[in-house]
Amino acid sequence: MGTGHLEGPVYREDDRGPQCKTYTIGEAAQLLGIGRSMAYELARAGELPGAKRLGHRFVVSKVALDGWLGDAA
């Protein structure tokens, strides 16, 4: 205690734990085989399934995107 360091688990961007129910825009883009810029464009237009704006960033629901990809196959 008193060391000035934050305690608890440290999460990297690619290690958000099993409870995470969202993809980043980059992860969603990779799954779709498109670039991040296109994924952001689709999210802003409301055309990326499961994309939600949280403040200044987007998250993509895994359930919604995975379901859409399953339906598209």
Secondary structure as UniProt FT lines:
FT   TURN            13..14
FT   TURN            18..19
FT   STRAND          22..23
FT   HELIX           25..32
FT   HELIX           36..44
FT   TURN            45..46
FT   TURN            49..50
FT   STRAND          51..54
FT   TURN            55..56
FT   STRAND          57..61
FT   HELIX           62..72
//
